[in-house]
Amino acid sequence: MAFFTKRYHPPGTAPGTLIEAPAVDHAPLRIRLIDYCADEITIRDDVDASECGPYLQRDSMTWVHVQGRPTEAALQELGTAFSLHSLALEDVLNTGQRPKVEPFDDQLFIIMSMPLMEAELVNVQQIAFFLNKTFLVSFYEGDFAPFELIVKRLRDNGSRLRTKGVDFLLYSLMDVVIDQGFPVLENFGLQLEDLEEQILMAAGRETLEKIHVVKRELILLRRMLWPQREIINQLLRGDDGLFHEDTLVYLRDCYDHTIQVMDLLETYRDMTGSMLDIYLSSVSNRMNDIMRVLTVIATIFIPLTFIVGVYGMNFDRASPWNMPELGWPYGYLVVWGAMIAIAGFMLAFFRRRGWF
C-alpha cells in the first residue's frame, strides 16, 4: 500500500470543481441499474445517466452502481440526474479520502474503504454511497465481484432485501465492505505465523524486511479502517430519517464487525512490534554466542602464544643464564605436549563451567 494515495486538486482550486486526473490504466466506466420491489426486479447494464431518471418516478427502489473511473462529464450528468452535491462529487473523483459520512439536504454521502489483498500487499480502494429514501448510488473503481452476492439475493423473490428499503440495501453493501477486512487480516495472520517460525529457526535480513513490510501495511490499513467504526456509530445516532428502526438493528451488528476487525488489527500490530523485538533479541543472542566461541578460542591461545613467544627468543647458548631446555634432545616435544595439555585443561574447565 502506498503511503499517500489521495488524489487532489491544485491548491486554491474552487470547492466542488471536477478535474479529471491524468489518464491511467483503469477499468472502463460502466453503470449498472437495478430497480426492484417486492414483486419484480429490473437489472440493466451499461446504461447512461439520462436513462436512470424515469426509474426515480416509480414506487420502487433503485440502485445505480458506477464501476470504473468516472469522467468529469459522467459525474456532472449523474449529479444532475440524482441532485448530487458538487462537494461530494469532488470527493468521489479525488479518491483516497478518509472514510466519513456527510448529510446533504435529503441525502447522505458516505465514503468507505475496501481492503483487498494483492500479492501479500494491501490495496485499499474507495467506495462512495449516496443514499436517498428511494435510491442508492454507489461509486467504485474496482471489480464488482464482491457485490455479486447482493445481486443474487436481490434476484430471490423471498429475499429480505426485496421487501425492505434502500437503507437495508446500503447496510448490506457496507457489511460487505467491512467484512472484506476479515480475509485480509487472515492473510496477515498466516504471514505472521511464517515470520514467527523464521525468527525462531534462523532469522536473516529478509525476515527483518518482511517484518517491516507487514508492520507498515498494518499501520496504513488501520488508518483507513479505523474511521469506519465511527461511520456506523454516527449512522446509529443520526436523526436524518433515512434509516428505519428495523435496519438499525442490523447496523448494530455491522458496528460489531468493525470492532472485531479493529481488535484483530490491533492484535496483529502488537504481534508485529513484538516480533521485531524478538528478532533484535535473537540477533543479539546469536552475536553473543559467536563472541563467546571466539573468546574461548582467544583465551586458549593466550598461554600458548606466551609459551611460543618465550621459546621463540634467541639466546646465546654459551651464557650461563640461557635456557637449558634448548639443549634437551626432547625439548621440542615437551613444549608441544605442555601446550596441548594446557589447551585440553582449559577446554575441560570451560566446558565444566558451561561457558560454551
Buried (B, 14 or more C-beta within 10 A) or exposed (E): BEEEBEBEBEEEEEEEBBEEEEEEEEEEBEBBBBBBEEEEBEEBEEBEBEBBEEBBEEEBBBBBBBBBBBEEEBBBBBBEBBEBBBEBBBBBBBBBBEBBBBBBEEBBBBBBBBBBBEEEEBBBBBBBBBBBEBBBBBBBBBEBEBBEEBBEBBEEEEBEBBEBBBBBBBBBBBBBBBBBBBEBBEEBEEBBEEBBEBBEEEBEEEBBEBBEBBBBBBBBBBBBBBBBBBBBBBBEEBEEEBBEEEBBEBBEEBBEBBEBBBEBBEEBBEBBEEBBEBBEEBBEEEEEEEEEEEEBEEEBBEBBEEBEEEEEEEEEEEEEEEBEEEEEEEBEEEBEEEBEEBBEEBEEEBEEEEEE
